Amino acid sequence: MADKTGKDEDKPKLHRIRITVTSTNLKAVERVCADYLANAKGLNLDVTGPRRLPVRTLRITTRKAPNGEGTNTWDKFEMRIYKRLINLRAYSESLRHVTSIPMDKGVDVEVTISDD
């Protein structure tokens, strides 16, 4: 049904969707991104990505000796965080089909939806 402005209210809206995949396991991130892309391309959606963001490396240097006595020896630990961005243009119904994949443990997925 059209209103005074001539717009059709019953027509579903096309949304811009940004999916952010984050994990410390690189293989898990790549697997989840490949599954998202396969689902989106199977539905003939407009997909860009995955865009690889720079790896964030968190480093901690600490003394091995708990009491400070002895030789000054140090342990170095680091954790790498991998992040990927996937952009879609889709309807809200098709988003459910794209995001219905099994997740690996330790993979964080954030979905942001905005109107065009």
N, C-alpha and C positions, 0 to 999 in steps of 0.2 A: 504494500500500500504506500502510495507516495504522499508526502506531506506538502506544505506550502512551498518549501524550498526546492521541491522536485527530486529529493533523494528517496531512495527505496530503503525502507526500514527492515524489510524481511531478508534482505541480502546479507549473508554472513561476511564478517570483516576479515580482511587479510592482515595478519600480524607479522611483525618482525620478531623473530625469536633468536636469542643468543644462548647457546649452551656452553658452559664453562666446565671442563673436566680437569680435576686436579688430583694428583697422587704422588707418592714417593716411589712408586713402581712404574717404570717406563713402559714395560710390556703391557701392563694392565690398562694404562692410559691409551695406548695405541689400539688395543683390542676393543675398548669401549667406543672410541672414535670411529673405528671401522664398522662396528655394528650400527651406530647412529647413521653413518653415511649410507650403508646398505639399505636400511629401512627407509630413509628419506628419498633415495634415488628410486627405490621400488614403488614409491607413491608419486613419482614425477614432481618432486618439490624443487624449488629454486634453492640450491645449497652452495655455500662458500665455506671453504675450510677443509680440514682443520688447520687453523693458524697456530703455529708453534710459538709460544711466548718464551722469553729467555728463562733458563733454568735458575731457580733461586737456590743458592747453596748456603746453608746455615752451618757455621763452624764454631766449635767449642774447644778451647785448649785448657787443659787442667793438669795439675801436678799429680804424679803417680803416688807419691808418699803422702799419707793423710796427715802426718804430724809436722811436716816441714823439715825433718832431719834427713841426713844422707845426701846423696847426689841429686842435683837438680835434674830430674827426669820428668818428661812431660808426655801426656797422652793427647792425641788430636782426634777429634770426632767430627764428622760432617754428615749432614743429611741434605739430599738433593730433592727439590720439589719441582715436578714437571707439570706444565699447564698447557691446555689446548683450548681454542675457541672455535666453535662451529656456529655459523649464522644461517638461519632459515627464513624463508617467507612462506607462511602456511596458514591454514585455518585452524581454529582451536581443536576441531574434531580430529584432524590428521596429526596433531601434536601428540595425542595419546598413543597413536600407533607407532610413532617414531620413538618415543621414550619408553616403550614397554619392552625393555631388554633386561636380561639378568646382569646384575652388577658384580664385579669382583670386590673382594674385601679390601677396604682401604682406599677406594676410589670415591671422591666427592664430586657430585654433579650439581651445578647450579643452573636453573633455567630462568631466564629473564624474558618477559613478554612485553612488547610495546606496540601500540597501534601505529599504523602508517598515517 
